[in-house]
């Protein structure tokens, strides 16, 4: 019987400036989207510090790419 290989996941935390740089979204928009449930939630990493898991930001970016590609496909089909 074959056993799947367990690959350790490297977790990293990104602070707000890094998240803004990676996503191109402003601070107010990030917090508004979190409130609306359309952006990953942050968590406390210190008394006055919050962060996001890099994997959550990666997944959000990928979802936006996929949504954008789907929208482009709809536009192409409408113009045919």
N, C-alpha and C positions, 0 to 999 in steps of 0.2 A: 504494500500500500504506500503510495506516495504522500508525503506530507508537504503542504505548501510552506514555502520558505517565509519566515517572518522577517519583514524588513522594518527596522526601527524608523519611526518618523521623527524627523528633526523639527521640533517646535520652535518658532521664533515669534517674538512680539514686536509689533511695529507701533511706534508712537504716532501722534496726530500728524506731525509734519511729513513723515514718511508716507502715511496713508494719503494725504493730500497730494503729494508729489506723484505717487503711483497712479492715482485715480484721476487727477486733474479736477477734483471737486473741492469746493471751498468748505471751510469749517462749518458755516451755518447750514450748508446743503447736506453735509455728512450727518449732522445731528438731526435735521429735519427728516432725512431719509431713514435714519435709525428709528425715529419716532413713528414713521409710517410703515415700518417693517420691510423696507426695500433695500436696506443696507445692513451689513453685519453689526451686531451689538459690540460695544467695547466693554472692557472690564477693568476694574481697579488693579493697578500694579504698584501702587504706593499711596501715601496719604493724599497727595494732590496730583496723581498721575494716572492716566488710563492708557490702554493699549488694545490692539487688535491682533488676533492670530494671523500670521502671514497667510496661512492656508485658507482662512476665511476670506481674506482680501483677494487671493488668487482665484477662488471659486466665484466671487462676485464679478471680478473682471471677466472671467470666462463666460459667465452667464450674460453679461452685457455684449460680449463679442457675438455669442450665439444669437441673441435677440436682434442685434444689428444685421447679422447675415440673413435671418429670417425676414426682416423688414425689407431688405434689398431684394430678396427673391420675390416677395409680393409685388414690389414695384416693377420688376422685370416682367412678371406674368401679366400684370395689368396692361403694360405697353405692347404686349405681343398681339 
